Amino acid sequence: GGKMKDICQYLIAVPSNDTPRIQEAHITIGHILCEIVESELFKNA
């Protein structure tokens, strides 16, 4: 969670000390969140 965990409303913590793995996970999670938002916004289109 790092230094910002106490001030974040939503925390996306990747349990690793390997920076590239953490970045890959964050990218993947970001894509998943975008897909969910797009699905909800355009489900009736």
trRosetta pair geometry for C-beta under 8 A, 3 or more apart (Angstrom, degrees):
i j d omega theta_ij theta_ji phi_ij phi_ji
1 4 7.5 -135 162 71 74 61
1 5 3.0 36 161 -81 118 141
1 8 7.9 -145 -163 29 97 132
1 11 5.7 -6 -126 -166 98 143
1 13 4.8 -42 -74 -93 64 136
2 5 5.9 140 61 -29 54 95
2 13 7.9 -177 3 -115 83 100
4 7 5.6 -76 -163 52 65 97
4 8 5.5 71 140 -41 93 106
5 8 6.0 -53 -139 23 29 114
5 11 5.5 38 -134 -114 78 143
5 13 7.2 22 -104 -73 116 126
8 11 4.8 109 95 -75 138 81
12 26 6.6 115 117 -114 131 80
12 29 5.7 153 -160 127 142 162
14 21 6.9 -173 147 123 135 86
14 22 4.5 164 72 -126 136 73
14 25 4.2 127 -108 77 140 152
14 26 6.8 -96 -28 -48 134 79
16 21 4.6 -80 138 94 165 128
16 22 5.4 -158 71 -61 111 85
16 25 7.6 145 17 -6 132 142
18 21 4.0 55 91 13 110 117
18 22 6.7 167 86 -16 57 85
19 22 5.6 -56 -146 36 33 113
19 23 6.3 31 158 -17 68 106
20 23 5.7 -55 -145 39 33 111
20 24 6.2 36 155 -21 66 105
21 24 5.7 -53 -147 36 30 112
21 25 6.4 30 154 -18 64 106
22 25 5.8 -56 -151 36 30 111
22 26 6.4 29 152 -19 64 106
23 26 5.7 -53 -146 36 32 111
23 27 6.4 35 155 -20 65 104
24 27 5.8 -54 -150 35 31 112
24 28 6.4 29 153 -17 65 107
25 28 5.7 -55 -147 38 32 111
25 29 6.1 30 155 -17 67 108
26 29 5.7 -54 -143 40 30 110
26 30 6.2 36 154 -24 63 106
27 30 5.6 -54 -150 34 29 115
27 31 6.6 29 153 -18 63 104
28 31 5.8 -55 -152 35 31 110
28 32 6.5 31 151 -18 65 106
29 32 5.6 -53 -148 36 34 113
29 33 6.3 35 154 -19 66 105
30 33 5.8 -54 -148 36 30 111
30 34 6.4 31 154 -18 64 106
31 34 5.7 -54 -148 36 32 112
31 35 6.4 35 153 -21 64 105
32 35 5.7 -54 -150 34 31 113
32 36 6.5 32 152 -19 64 104
33 36 5.7 -53 -150 34 33 112
33 37 6.4 31 154 -17 66 105
34 37 5.7 -55 -147 38 32 110
34 38 6.2 30 156 -16 67 108
35 38 5.8 -55 -144 40 29 110
35 39 6.2 32 156 -23 63 108
36 39 5.7 -55 -148 34 28 113
36 40 6.5 23 156 -14 63 107
37 40 6.0 -61 -151 39 29 107
37 41 6.1 23 156 -16 67 112
38 41 5.8 -58 -139 40 30 108
38 42 5.9 -16 176 20 67 115
39 42 7.0 -78 -132 55 16 81
39 43 5.9 45 165 -72 60 95
40 43 6.1 -22 -137 -22 23 116
42 45 4.2 -41 -165 14 82 130
